Amino acid sequence: MRPKLNTWSVSDGPPVTLSSSELRRYARHLTLPDVGVDGQRRLKSARVLLVGAGGLGSPVALYLASAGVGTIGIIDHDRVDLSNLQRQVLHGTGTIGELKTRSSERRIRDLNPEVRVERLEDRLTSANALDVLGRYDLIVDGSDNFPTRYLVNDACVLTQRPYIYGSIFRFEGQVSLFASADGPCYRCLYAEPPAADLIPSCAESGVLGVVPGIIGTLQALEAIKWILGLGQSLVGRLILFEALRFSFRELEVRRDPACVACGTSPTLDSLIDYEAFCGVPQDGDRGVEVTVDEVSAALRCAEEVLDVAGEHDRPMLVDVREPWELEIARIAGSVHVPLSEIGDRLSEFDTRRSIVLYCHTGPRAVTAAGILRAAGFSRARALAGGIDAWALECDPEVLRY
């Protein structure tokens, strides 16, 4: 069995002192008997990595910076989009189009110039995760997809770094601390990922903007507690938050002796292909059984998409989104058949005609095309990237959301 993680302490790094301005800035911490000058020095000595600077990463970054965590690393390859600002409070209208790491650094430096920000403008992958995570004392996972969560978990177990997990879905959220010396890891809770086509993205399912703020703040709290060695941690405890009921529930999570990552006889000794593990289709590997044939918005804009089968056989363009989404944007010439109604409205489709289906970003259209193909409509296709890709690549006047 792998050795357990040693408890992090301020002595692990070079001695630090607090400047006069820091003593003033952190005065409310210094008056807390459980923090004081020694605790503030621990915070200043700590190195914390944020995986993602989005809805969860925003409050984490703000509160860790304001608390005086000395070094905050941020890994994110995405850029700020207008649709992010409903929940990603680290960014602003003036930073739209910027890399999120750069936008984050500017905001953090404005909040607390004493904090060092390390920008990693890259995607976290199996090739770089061990090196990246190994540079930090604690990892805070603000990712929004299963491949990254499993990657972070396995890399943390292999590098003996604890990490604070958070996730959100519509009006709900979860938070815990995994991969500590004696506690479970993420795989102990979710040994296998769910089917890729059963999990909608944030863009597909939506999220109430304040929910990631609540969960991210809890993650920041847990990070500060861990650095200071205060209170009872979330090791072995999963907190479930439901906004509409305003309720918190707690589930016990135990280390699984059979866990491949942290169990009694672990078999995971290196990082794997996590997109393949989670069933995410790869470019060049999109068989009919996994998705269906997809029409690329980039290659078949305007007349081409609407005439994909030839000028004498114009396809039926079908919008499978929900009615409320039509009020935001739609592609001209499409008919509306929500995904939930596809199976009951097969009589409205022609087996001899080409059918192009679209949703917001693609997954629902793929599912709808699969239903039609199984019913004998062999010429059903999904518009890759959905109406969002159409707005980006074909028609900028179509609103994105």
BELUR-V863610 format. One record per pair of residues at least 4 apart in sequence whose C-alpha atoms are under 8 Angstrom apart, sorted by the first residue. I is the first residue (numbers start at 1). J is the second residue. Records with the same first field share a line. If there is no record, write none. Layout:
I=J ; J
//
This chain:
1=263 ; 264 ; 265 ; 266
2=262
4=160 ; 180 ; 181 ; 182
5=160 ; 161 ; 180 ; 181
6=181
8=12 ; 137 ; 227
9=42 ; 227
10=15 ; 41 ; 42 ; 45 ; 46
11=15
13=45
14=45
16=41 ; 44 ; 45
17=41
18=22 ; 23 ; 41
19=23
20=24
21=25
22=26 ; 114
23=27 ; 30
26=30 ; 40 ; 67 ; 68
27=31
28=32
29=35 ; 36 ; 40
30=35 ; 36 ; 37 ; 40
31=35 ; 36
32=36
34=39 ; 230
35=39 ; 40 ; 228
36=40
37=41
38=42
39=43 ; 228
40=44 ; 68
41=45
42=46 ; 227 ; 228
43=67 ; 68 ; 69 ; 70 ; 224 ; 227 ; 228
44=68 ; 69 ; 70 ; 71
45=69 ; 70 ; 71
46=69 ; 70 ; 71 ; 137 ; 227
47=69 ; 70 ; 71 ; 72 ; 73 ; 135 ; 136 ; 137 ; 138
48=69 ; 71 ; 72 ; 73 ; 136 ; 137 ; 138 ; 139 ; 140
49=72 ; 73 ; 74 ; 75 ; 133 ; 136 ; 137 ; 138 ; 139 ; 140
50=57 ; 60 ; 61 ; 72 ; 73 ; 74 ; 75 ; 139 ; 140 ; 141 ; 142
51=57 ; 74 ; 75 ; 76 ; 139 ; 140 ; 141 ; 142 ; 143
52=56 ; 57 ; 74 ; 75 ; 76 ; 141 ; 142 ; 143
53=57 ; 58 ; 61 ; 74 ; 75 ; 76 ; 88 ; 90 ; 100 ; 101 ; 104 ; 142
54=58 ; 84 ; 87 ; 88 ; 90 ; 142
55=59 ; 84 ; 87 ; 88 ; 89 ; 142 ; 209 ; 212 ; 213 ; 216
56=60 ; 88 ; 142 ; 143 ; 166 ; 167 ; 212 ; 213 ; 215 ; 216
57=61 ; 88 ; 141 ; 142 ; 216
58=62 ; 88 ; 89 ; 90 ; 91 ; 213 ; 216
59=63 ; 89 ; 90 ; 213 ; 216 ; 217 ; 220
60=64 ; 216 ; 217 ; 219 ; 220
61=65 ; 72 ; 90 ; 108 ; 220
62=66 ; 90 ; 108 ; 111
63=67 ; 217 ; 220
64=68 ; 69 ; 72 ; 220 ; 224
65=69 ; 70 ; 72 ; 108 ; 111 ; 112 ; 115
66=111 ; 112
67=224
68=112 ; 114 ; 115
69=115
70=114 ; 115 ; 116
71=115 ; 116 ; 117 ; 118
72=115 ; 116 ; 117 ; 118
73=117 ; 118 ; 119 ; 120
74=101 ; 117 ; 118 ; 119 ; 120
75=101 ; 119 ; 120 ; 121 ; 122 ; 123 ; 124
76=100 ; 101 ; 120 ; 121 ; 122 ; 123 ; 124
77=99 ; 100 ; 101 ; 120 ; 121 ; 122 ; 123
78=99 ; 100
79=96 ; 97 ; 98 ; 99 ; 100
80=84 ; 91 ; 95 ; 96 ; 97 ; 98 ; 99 ; 100 ; 103
81=85 ; 96 ; 97
82=93 ; 96
83=400 ; 401
84=88
85=89 ; 91 ; 92 ; 93
86=209
87=208 ; 209 ; 210 ; 212 ; 213
90=103 ; 104 ; 107
91=95 ; 100 ; 103 ; 104 ; 107
92=96
95=103
98=102 ; 103
99=103 ; 121
100=104
101=105 ; 119 ; 120 ; 121
102=106 ; 119
103=107
104=108
105=109 ; 117 ; 119
106=110
107=111
108=112 ; 113 ; 115 ; 117
109=113 ; 114 ; 115
124=128 ; 129 ; 148
125=129 ; 151
126=130 ; 151 ; 271 ; 272 ; 273 ; 274
128=132
129=133 ; 151 ; 152 ; 155
130=134 ; 155 ; 156 ; 158 ; 159
131=135
132=136
133=139 ; 155 ; 156 ; 159 ; 161
134=159 ; 161
136=161
137=161 ; 162
138=161 ; 162 ; 163 ; 164 ; 223
139=156 ; 161 ; 162 ; 163 ; 164
140=163 ; 164 ; 165 ; 219 ; 223
141=149 ; 152 ; 163 ; 164 ; 165 ; 166
142=165 ; 166 ; 167 ; 216
143=148 ; 149 ; 167
144=148 ; 149 ; 167 ; 168 ; 201 ; 202
145=149 ; 201
146=150 ; 193 ; 278
147=151 ; 274 ; 275 ; 277 ; 278
148=152 ; 274
149=153
150=154 ; 186 ; 187 ; 274
151=155 ; 271 ; 274
152=156
153=157 ; 163 ; 178 ; 179 ; 185 ; 186 ; 187
154=158 ; 261 ; 268 ; 271
155=159 ; 271
156=160 ; 161 ; 162 ; 163 ; 179
157=161 ; 162 ; 179 ; 185 ; 261 ; 262
158=269 ; 270
160=179 ; 180 ; 181
161=179 ; 180
162=177 ; 178 ; 179 ; 180 ; 181
163=177 ; 178 ; 179 ; 180
164=175 ; 176 ; 177 ; 178 ; 219 ; 222 ; 223
165=174 ; 175 ; 176 ; 177 ; 178 ; 219
166=173 ; 174 ; 175 ; 176 ; 215 ; 216 ; 219
167=173 ; 174 ; 175 ; 212 ; 215
168=172 ; 173 ; 174 ; 207 ; 211 ; 212 ; 215
169=173 ; 202 ; 205 ; 206 ; 207
170=202 ; 205 ; 206 ; 207 ; 208 ; 211
171=207 ; 208 ; 211 ; 242 ; 243 ; 244
172=211 ; 240 ; 241 ; 242 ; 243
173=211 ; 212 ; 215 ; 240 ; 241 ; 242
174=215 ; 238 ; 239 ; 240 ; 241
175=215 ; 218 ; 219 ; 238 ; 239 ; 240
176=219 ; 234 ; 235 ; 236 ; 237 ; 238 ; 239
177=222 ; 233 ; 234 ; 235 ; 236 ; 237
178=183 ; 184 ; 185 ; 186 ; 235 ; 236
179=183 ; 184 ; 185 ; 186 ; 262
180=184 ; 185 ; 235
183=235 ; 236 ; 254 ; 255
184=188 ; 189 ; 235 ; 236 ; 253 ; 254 ; 255 ; 256 ; 262
185=189 ; 255 ; 261 ; 262
186=190 ; 191
187=191 ; 192 ; 259 ; 260 ; 261
188=253 ; 254 ; 255 ; 256 ; 259
189=253
191=259
193=277 ; 278
194=198 ; 199 ; 278
195=199 ; 278 ; 279
196=278 ; 279 ; 280
197=363 ; 367
200=204 ; 205 ; 363
201=205 ; 206
202=206 ; 207
203=360 ; 361 ; 401
204=360 ; 361
207=211
208=212
209=213
210=214
211=215 ; 243
212=216
213=217
214=218
215=219
216=220
217=221
218=222
219=223
220=224
221=225
222=226 ; 233 ; 234
223=227
224=228
225=229 ; 230 ; 231 ; 233
226=230 ; 233
234=238
236=252 ; 253 ; 254 ; 255
237=250 ; 251 ; 252 ; 253
238=250 ; 251 ; 252 ; 253
239=248 ; 249 ; 250 ; 251
240=248 ; 249 ; 250 ; 251
241=246 ; 247 ; 248 ; 249
242=246 ; 247 ; 248
243=247
255=259 ; 262 ; 263
256=262 ; 263
257=262 ; 263 ; 264 ; 265
258=263 ; 264 ; 265 ; 266
259=263 ; 264 ; 266
260=265 ; 266 ; 267 ; 268
261=266 ; 267 ; 268 ; 269
262=266
272=277
273=277
274=278
275=279 ; 280 ; 281 ; 282
276=280 ; 281 ; 282
281=285 ; 286 ; 290 ; 291
282=286
286=290 ; 291 ; 292 ; 293
287=291 ; 292 ; 293
288=292 ; 293
291=366 ; 367 ; 370
292=366 ; 369 ; 370 ; 381 ; 382
293=380 ; 381 ; 382
294=366 ; 381 ; 382 ; 383 ; 384
295=299 ; 300 ; 305 ; 356 ; 381 ; 382 ; 383 ; 384
296=300 ; 383 ; 384 ; 385
297=301 ; 305 ; 383 ; 384 ; 385 ; 386 ; 389 ; 390 ; 393 ; 394
298=389 ; 390 ; 393 ; 394
299=304
300=304 ; 305 ; 308
301=305 ; 390 ; 393 ; 394
302=306 ; 394
303=307
304=308
306=314 ; 315 ; 316 ; 317
307=311 ; 313 ; 314 ; 315
308=314 ; 315 ; 354
309=313 ; 314 ; 315 ; 354
310=314
313=353 ; 354
314=353 ; 354
315=353 ; 354 ; 355 ; 356
316=334 ; 335 ; 353 ; 354 ; 355 ; 356
317=333 ; 334 ; 335 ; 355 ; 356 ; 357 ; 358
318=334 ; 335 ; 336 ; 337 ; 355 ; 356 ; 357 ; 358
319=330 ; 334 ; 335 ; 336 ; 337 ; 338 ; 357 ; 358 ; 359
320=336 ; 337 ; 338 ; 339 ; 357 ; 358 ; 359 ; 364 ; 365 ; 368
321=325 ; 326 ; 336 ; 337 ; 338 ; 339 ; 358 ; 359 ; 360 ; 364
322=326 ; 338 ; 339
323=327 ; 338
324=328
325=329
326=330
328=399 ; 401
329=398 ; 399 ; 400
330=334 ; 387 ; 398
331=387 ; 398
337=341 ; 342
338=342
339=364 ; 365 ; 368
341=345
342=346 ; 368 ; 371 ; 372
343=371 ; 372
345=349
346=372
349=353
350=377
351=376 ; 377 ; 378 ; 379
352=377 ; 379
353=379
354=379 ; 380 ; 381
355=379 ; 380 ; 381
356=380 ; 381 ; 382 ; 383
357=365 ; 366 ; 368 ; 369 ; 380 ; 381 ; 382 ; 383
358=362 ; 364 ; 365 ; 382 ; 383 ; 384 ; 386 ; 387
359=363 ; 364 ; 365 ; 383 ; 386 ; 387
360=364 ; 385 ; 386 ; 387 ; 388
361=384 ; 385 ; 386 ; 387 ; 388 ; 389
362=366 ; 382 ; 383 ; 384 ; 385 ; 386
363=367
364=368
365=369 ; 382 ; 383 ; 386
366=370 ; 381 ; 382
367=371
368=372
369=373 ; 380 ; 381 ; 382
370=374 ; 380
371=375
372=376 ; 377 ; 378 ; 380
373=377 ; 378 ; 379 ; 380
374=378
382=386
383=387
384=389
385=389 ; 390
386=390
387=391
388=392 ; 400 ; 401
389=393 ; 394
390=394 ; 395 ; 398
391=395 ; 396 ; 397 ; 398 ; 399 ; 400
392=396
//
